[in-house]
Amino acid sequence: MPDISQAPKTFPAPKDQHLRDLADCIRFLSMDAVQQAKSGHPGMPMGMADIAAVLFSEFLKFDAADPYWFDRDRFVISNGHGSMLLYSLLYLTGYKDMTIEEIKRFRQIDSRTAGHPEYRHATGIETTTGPLGQGIANSVGLALGERIMNASFGDNLVNHHTYVFLGDGCLMEGISHEAISLAGHLKLGKLIAFWDDNSISIDGATSLAESDDHPARFRAANWHVQQIDGHDTDAIRAAIIEAQKETDRPSMIACKTIIGFGFPTRAGTQKAHSDAPGEDEIAGARKILGWTSPPFEIPEALLNDWRKIGAKGGPARMAWAVRVQTASPDKRDDFERRMNGELPSGWRAAIAAAKQELSGSEKDLATRQASGIVLNHLFDAVPELLGGSADLTPSNNTKAKNQVEIKPGEYGGSYLHYGVREHGMAATMNGLALHGGLIPYGGTFLTFSDYCRPAIRLAAIMEVRSIFVMTHDSIGLGEDGPTHQPIEHLSALRAIPRLAVYRPGDPIETAECWEAIMEAPRQAALIALSRQPMPLLRRDPSDENRSARGAYVLQEAEGGERQLTILASGSELHLAVEARSVLQDEGIRTAVVSMPCRLLFEKQDAAYKKSVLGGSRARVAVEAAVQDSWDRYLGLDGVFVGMHEFGASGKIDDVYKKFDITTDAVIRAGREVAGKQA
């Protein structure tokens, strides 16, 4: 192998000229697209092209004519900046919506070929992989989803691999440690990762920032590890065959590659990573690799060969479809229902039963406890629910009474211990949701949503139903103090577009929020739940889901037109109710609005919003968090009762009193704003 610390003068000769030619199709589409866009990352596609050619032509189970065939192998590029490798493969293998015109529009507005792969922008893109490391963690979820579905439906219906390309940057990111550790622990033998070991990052050689022995790290995490020349197609083939033999260890194939393979002066250097190469460099690559076709043109014979590769999975797909149809009726019906994303017919009855149980409670309940009761009913009705927690199961109340735990090599359960890996958990959940057939939810404390946030954001971007259960949602967790008391988190999470943030104000609202979450198959959701007990404010377990519109009038003003509106969510809702009683007695006609989900409320029509918020500008909002996400409803005349500083360690009641989040504080604020409007 040439020394890749500097641009190589020569490149390894191909072991198989035809495979090299197939790989060169990827290389030249990638460099031409990056050059035309004047931006992009040509280095990775050119360096990993030989591996992709072997994988797709000889091993990957897929059919370009049916991109969402359920038992296809999954292919993920974790180092998503190398997106042109994926786009080239999709075009070459014949995915209908990836045309040569889309390749030419790489990185242009509204193209299918965004700078990083975007889920649903084009068929064949399994996940959105922008931030490095997310793809490897998503792949753990994809591989785990395959094993769990296999445990339910058997090899005839579910039996596929997950392949992932990852780079040096992915392995530097902390999430990779969490994901790799979890995958090794769970013995995910059908997960095969290819490390693009090119020793180059944007700043220069990776030795500037790390000296890690990555193969040793993977071995320590219970992975099967091989190290090969990433341009030797015989070695690539042999490594994949060996990896596929593994049944109880995921595999990592360390592929020593030359970044920008084929460039005459930039190959093996940081300049190959992310710069447009320039016409002279491309001309030099054409000469070195013997490529005579003009930009964006693939020789007809090679394109035909690639199209045959794209169609070779057709017989396997059709044989699988026959197996589905000839499965036992119960198994077939359940499998097809899950593939179609449909819920079982009895799931609403489970919500109704949970409401009935909650409404009969004689004691105050924390909403985390109410959520646990809902899950007890819901899991029995919806077997595809897959629960979990980042080492906080008893605190999060995320394990239903009938759920069986998943263990290494044993995938017949439906509850996963993620360990103290919040970021890895959230990204793995995204992979589980993307795989299909499962509805993942996972719990931790709301303050640790900071650790989950990149994956939460990607769930919202992709519009997948990952359900983040976040308990201990305010200063109401008390003694653990300011490090664990979320203050700014609700506003920060509500700022994420498309993310439905639910904060129920009593046990019945908790059941309604779960119902709304289950109704939305393409909606990332986060439910924030209290540690401390809360009174039951609604005892009528009616079929109507009042929380489904995001906000509603819990108590209307009495005695005439509304003068004051108090808005609240979560554990502070009962403070608003108590304050209203006093203010009404004082002659201030006051309504209480419960606002469990801002996103849903903003989707309502103007008339409904006006009926909820009322016409008076006298408004008070109360929440044990910062004010930011309330400003649009308060206006310039409203008053906020909440947090303006970090919390404190102490008994729950004492912490609320210290920060003046009390019934009396709401009453004072109500008098103030109502007096201004008089």
N, C-alpha and C positions, 0 to 999 in steps of 0.2 A: 504493500500500500504506500502511496506517496505521503510525504509529510504534509499534513493538512494545516500546519501552523502558517504556511505560506501558500500562495497560489501554485498548484501543481503544474509541471511542464507537460506531463502526459497523464492519461487516464487509463485505468485498467481495461484491458481488452475484454470483450464480452465472451462469456462461456457459451452463450446461445445467441446467435445474431438476431434471430427472430424476436426473442424476448427483448433484446436491446432496442430493436426497431419499435416494438410496442411501447417501450418505456420512453423512447425519444418522441413519440406522439404527445405524451404528457408534457415532456420538457419544452417542446417548441410551442405548443398551445399556451403554456404557462408564461414563458418569457415574452411571447408576442402580446399576450393580453396585458401583462404588467407594463410593457413598454408603451402600448397604446394608451393605457390609463395614466401613465406617468407616475404611477405609484403601485405599491403592492409588495409581495414577498416572493420572489422567484426562487430563492435558495432552497427552501424545503421541498417544493414540488420536484425540482431537478435532482435533489439528493435522494429522495425517497421513491423516485419513479420506478426503479428496478424492482423494489419490494412490492409496489402496487401492481406492477405488471404480472408478477408471479402469483400474488394473492388473488387477483381478480380472474386471471385466465385459468388457474388450476384449482382453486380452493373455495372461493367465496360462493356461497349458495344464495342466488338472487335471480330475479327475472325483471329486466328493465320494462317489460310490458305490464307488469303488475307490481309497482313499487311498494305497495303496502301489504303484500302477501305476508301473513302473520308469521310463518315459520321460516322466513328468510334469515340469513345471517345479518347481524348488525355491524356496520362499519362506521367508525367515528374518527374524526381528526381532532385530537385534543389540542394540538398546536394549530389552532384555527386560522392563524395568519397565513398559513400555506393553503388557503382555500382553493387556489387554482388547481391544485392536484385533484381535489374532489370534483370541481366543476368540469375539468378535462375528462375525468373518468365517466361522469354522468353523460356528457356529450358523446364520447367515444362509444360507450356501450348502448346508446340509443334511448335514453330517457326522453320522452317526447317533448317535454317542456324545456329541455336544455339544448337549445339550438346554437348554431355557430354565431348567430346574431347576438345571443345572450353572452357568449364568450367574448365577443368584440365589445360588449357594453360593460365589461368588468368594472366594478366600483362606480358605476354611473347611477344616477337617481332612478329609482323604480325598476332597476334591473333585477333579475333573479340571482345575479352574481355579485352579491355584496362583498365588502372587504373581508368579512368573516362569515362562515356558513350560518345561515339563519333558518331555523326550523320553519317549514311550510313555505318558504320563499321558492323552493323548487322541490319536486319529489326526489327522494333519494338522500335528502339531508335529514339525518336522524335526530340531530339536536343542535342547538345554538351553542357554538364554542367560540366565544370571544376571549374572555379572561382565561389565561393559561391555567391549566390544572382542572378546570371544570369538566372537560371532556373525559379524562380518566376516571373522575368520580362518577359522572353520568354512566360511564361504561360499567362500573361496578353495579349500578342499579339495573342496567339493561341485562347484565349477566345473571344477577340475582333474580330478576323478574322471570327469566327463562327457566331457572331451576325451580322456582315456586310454582309456576304454571305447569311445568313438567311433572311435579309431584302430584298435581291434581288431575292432569289429563294424559300423562304417559308419553312415551317416545313417539308414538304414532302421530300425535298432534303437535307436540312441542319438543323440538330437539334441534337447537341451532347454536352457533358460536357467536361471540361478540369479539370483534377485532378492533383495536384502537392504535392509532399512530400518536406518539407523543414525543415531545422534544425536551431539550435541556431546560428550557424555561418552565415547562410543566413540572419537572422534577424539583426545581428550586422552590416553587410555590408550596406553602405549608399544607394546602389541601391534599397534595399528592401523598404526603405521609399518612394522613388519615385514611384516604381511600385505599392505598396499597395495603395498609395494615388490616383494614376491615376485610378486603377481598381475600387476603391470605388466611385470615382467621376462619372465614366462612367456607374455605376450600372450593372456590369458584373455578373449577377445572376447565370450563368452557370460555374463559376469558383469556385472550391472547393479546399481549401488548408488544408493539414494535417501537423501541426507543431509537430515535434518530440521533445517534451519537456522533455529532459532527464537531463538537468542541468549540462552537462559535455562537456568540450572542451579539446583540446589537452594539454593545460597547466594545466588543473585541473577543478575544479568547475567553472561554468560560473560566479559565484559571485565574482571571482577574477577581472572581468572586466566590469560587468554590473549589474544594479539593476532594469532594465526596467520591467514595467508591460505590456507585449506584448498583452494580450487580450484587455486591455484598449486602447492600440495604434490602434489595428485593429478596435475596436468599434468607436473610434474617426474618423477613415478614412471611416466610413460608411460600415463596414463589419458586417455580421451576425457572431456571435462568440459563440462557445460552448466549454466547457471544460470537458474532459472525462478521464477515465482510459484507456490508450492505449492498455491494454491487456485484457480488458473486451469486448468480441466479441458482446455481446448484446448491450452494450453502443455504440460500433463502428457502428453497424448496425442502431441503432436508430438515431445517429447523422447524418449519411449520408442521411437517409430518410428525416430528418428535413432540412438538407442543400439543398436537391433537391427541396424542396417546395419554396425556395427563388427565386423570379423572378427579383428583382431590387437591390439586394445586393450580392456581392460575399461572400463566407462563409469561415471562418477559424475554424478548429476543433483542439483545443489544446489537444494533446494526451500525457498524462503523461506516460512516458515509462521508462523502465530500459535498459540502454545501455548495450549491450552484454548479453541480457537475456539468462540465462541458464549456463553461466560460473560460476564455483563454487567460484572463488576468485576474478575474474576481473570484474564481472558484477557490474554496477553502479559506476565504477571508470574510470579514464582517461586511464588506461591500456587497457580497452576494445575498445578504440576508433580506434587506428590505428596500433596496434602492432599485429604481428603474435602470436596467442594465446599459441602455444606450445602443444605438444602431451598430456601432463598431463591435461591441462585445457580442451582440447577437450574430453578426456576420462571422465573427471568429468562431463562435460555437457551431454555426452551420458547417463551417469548413472542418473543424476538428471531428465532428460527429457524422460528417458525410450526409448532411440533410440538405436537399436541393429544392424542396417545395417552398413556394412563397409563403408569407405570413398568413396564418389561419387556414392553411390548406393542408389536409392530410391525404397522402397517397391513397388512391381508391382501394388498392389491395389491402393496405393496413386498416383502413376504416372498415372494410368488409370483415376483416378478422376480428376487430373489436366488436362489431355488431353481433357476430356469432357468439362471442363471449357473453354479451349482454342477453342473448336469447337461450343460452345453454341450460339455464335453470327451469325453462318451461316445462319439460317433462316431470321434473321433481315436484314442481308446484302443482301440476295437474294430478299427479299421484297422491299428493297430500290432500287435495280437495276431495278426492274419492274417499280417502280414509276418514275425513271429517263426515262426509255424508253417510258412511257405513258404520260410524260409531254408534254405540247404544243411544237410543233417543234422549234419555236424560242427560247423558254426557254431551251429546251433540248440541242440544238446546242450550245448555248452560254455557258451553264454549262459544257458540255463535252469539249468544246474548252479550257475553263479555267482549268479544271482538267488536261488536257493534256499539259498545259503550252504553248499553241499556242497563238500568237498575232492575233488580227483581221486583215482581209485582207487589210484594208485601212490605216494601220499605216504608211507605207512608204510615202504615198501621203500626210499625215499630216506633215512629216518631210520636204518634198519638198515644201509644202505650207509655212512652217515656213521660210525656206531658201529664198523663193521668197519675203516674207515680209521683212526679214532682209536685203536682198541685195538692196532693194529699199529705205532704210532709208537714209535720208539726214543729219543726225546728228550722232555724236559719241554715242555709247551705251556701258554701263557697261555690262560685260558678265552676271551679275546677271539679268539685264533687258532682255538681249537676251534669257536667260534661261526661264524667265517667258513667253516670247512670244512663245517659243517652246512648253512649257507646255500648253498654251492656245490651240494650234493646236493638240497636242498629246493627251490631255485628252479627247477631243471630239471624237477621233478615238479609244481610248483604255480605256474603262470604268472601267477596273480593277485597273487603277492607283489610289493609295491611298496616298494623300499628307499629309504634316504636317510640323510643325515647333515648335521649343522650344521657343515659345513666341517671335519670330522674323519674323512673316509672312510678314509684309511690307518691311522689309530689305532683307529677303531671296528671295522674289518674288516666293514663292512656291505655291501660291494658284491661280489656273487657274480661268478664269473669270466665268466659268460655274460650278465650283465645289460647292457642298452644304456641309455645315459643319455638322459633327457628333456631337450630343449632348447627355447628359446622358439619356439613355433609348431610344434614337432615332438614329438608325444605318443606315438609308437609304442614308446618305451622303457619301462623299469621301474625306473629309478634316478634319484633327484632330488637335486640339490645345493641344499640349503636356504639355504646361506650361514650367516653367524654370526647366526642368528635362532632361538635355541632355543625361545623361547615361541611364536613364530609357527609353527615346525615342528610342535610338539606339537598346537596347535589346528588346524592344517591337516590333520594326520593324523586328528584326530577327524572332520573333514569328509569326508575320503576314506573312512573306515570307515563313516560314516553314509550316504554315497552308495550304497554297495553294489557288489559285483562285484570289489572289491579288498581286499587285506589289507595295510595299511600298517605298516611298521616304520621307525623313525628313530633315529639314534644321536647321542650326545654323551658327555661325561664325567659321571660320577655326581654330582660336585659341582655341575654345572650343572642338575641336576634342580630346583634352587631356581628357576631361570629358567623351567622347564617346569611347575612344580608346579600352578598353577591349571588348566591344561589336562589334566594327568594326573588331577587330582581329578575334573574333569568327565567324563573318560572312564570313571572308576570309577562315578560317579553314573549315567551313561547305560548302563553295561554294554555298551560297544562294544569290539571287539577292535583297539584301538590298542596296538602293541607298542613299548615304549620300551627301546632297547638302550643301556645305560649302562656304559661301560667305565671303566678306571682307578678301580676301586671302593674303594680304601683307601689307607692310607699307603704301600702297595706301589707307588705311582707315583713315589715317591722324590724326585728332585731338584726337581721343580716346587714342592714345599713346601706349607705349610699352606693357602694360598689354593686350591689345587687338590686337596688331600687330603680326601675326604669323611669326616667323623667322625660327625656326628649324623644323616646323611641316611638310612641304612638304617632306623633306628628311626622317623624321621619318616615315611618312605614306608610302612613296615609299619603305621603308625597309620591310614592311609587305608582306610576300609571298602571291601571288594570289590576292592581292588587286589591282584593276585597279584604279590608281589615274589619273584623267583627269584635265588638266589645259588649257582650250582653250584660244587662243590668239586673237580671234575676234569673232563677232557674228556668222559668218558662221561656224567657227570651233565649236562653242557652239552647234549648231544644229547637226553637225557631231558627236560630242561626245555623245550627247543624243541618236543618232541613234545607235552608237556602244554599248552603255549601254543596249539599248532595245534588241539588237540582241543576247545578252549573258545571257541566263536564269540561268546559274550556275556560275555567276561571281559577287562577291561583288564589288561595285564601289563607288568611291568618286569623285565628281566633284567640283573643286575649282574655285570660280568665283570672279570677281573683284567688288569692290564698285565703283571705278572711271570709267568714260567713256573712251572708247578706240576707235580708228579709225577702220573703216571697211577696212581690208587689202585685202579681196577677194570679188569682186562684182559679180563674175560669179557663180550663184547658180546651178551648174551642178549636175547631179545625182551621180557623183563619190564622194565617201567619202574618202577624202585624209587623214583625221585624223585616219581612221580605222586601219592603219598600225603603228600607234603610233608616227611616225615622218616622215616627208617628206621635200623635197626641195621646199621651198616657192619661192625663187628666186635663180636661178643658176648664177654662175659667167659668165661674158661676156668678150669677147676678147681673149679667149684662155683657157688653162687648169687652173683649180681652184688653187688659192694660199692660200686662207684663208676661213675658215668656221666659221660663227657665229651661235651659237645655242641658242635658247631662247624658253620660254613658256609664256603663259598668257600675263599679262599687260606689259611685257617688250619686247614682240615681235616687237612692232612698233619701239622701240629704235634700234633694230638690223636692221630693214629695213632702217631707216633713216641713220644709220651709214654706211651701205653698199653703199648707194648712194654716200656719200663723198669718201669712200675708192676706189670705182670704178673710180671716177673722178681722183683720185690720181694715178691710174694705178695699184692698188692692186686688182687683180681679186678675187672677194668675193662672196660667196654664203651664203644665209640665210636658216637655217634649223629650221622649227617649230617642237617642240617636245611635243605635248599635252599629250601623255601617254607612259611613259617609259615601262610599262609591255607589252603593245602590240608591241612596237618596238623590244623588246628582243625576241619575238616569231617569228620574220621574219628571212628569210634565210640570210646566210652570204653575198651573192651577193647584196641583197637589202640594207643591212646595209652599205656595202661599198659604194654603189652608193649614199647613203644619206650623210654619214659622209665624203666622199671624201678621197683622198690619202694623202693630206697634213697634217702634224702634227701641222700646224699653226691653232689653234682653240681658239675661245673665247666663253664663255658661259655667258649669262646674265639672272639673275633672282633675284627678290627682296626677297631673302631668303638665307640660308646658302649654302655653296658650296658642301657639302658632296655627294649628289646624282648625281653630275655632273662629279665627278673625273674620272669615267670609260671612259667618252667620251673625256675629256680634255687631258688625258695623262700627262706626265711630262712637256711637253712644252707649254701647254695651259694656258690661263689666265682667271680668273673668275671675273666678275663684279657683285657684289651683297652685301649681308649683312655679316658682321663679328662681329656684336654686336647687342644688342637689339635696338629697334626703338626709336622714339621720338614723342612727341605730337606737331603737327603743321599743317599748310596747306599742302596738298598733294605734291604740287610742291616743297615746301620748304623742306619737309622731304626727297624727292628723291635727292635734291641737297645736303643736309647735308651729306648723305651717299654716294654721288658720283655715283649714279646709273642714268646716263644720256647718251644721245647720244654721247656727247663729251668723256665720259669715255670709251664707247665702241670703239670709233674711236681710242683713244690713245692705248687701249689694242690691237686692230687690227694691228696698225702700229708696235707695239712692237713685237708681235709674228711673223708677216710676215717678219719683218727685221731679226729676228733670223734665219729664214729658207732660207733667200736669199743666 
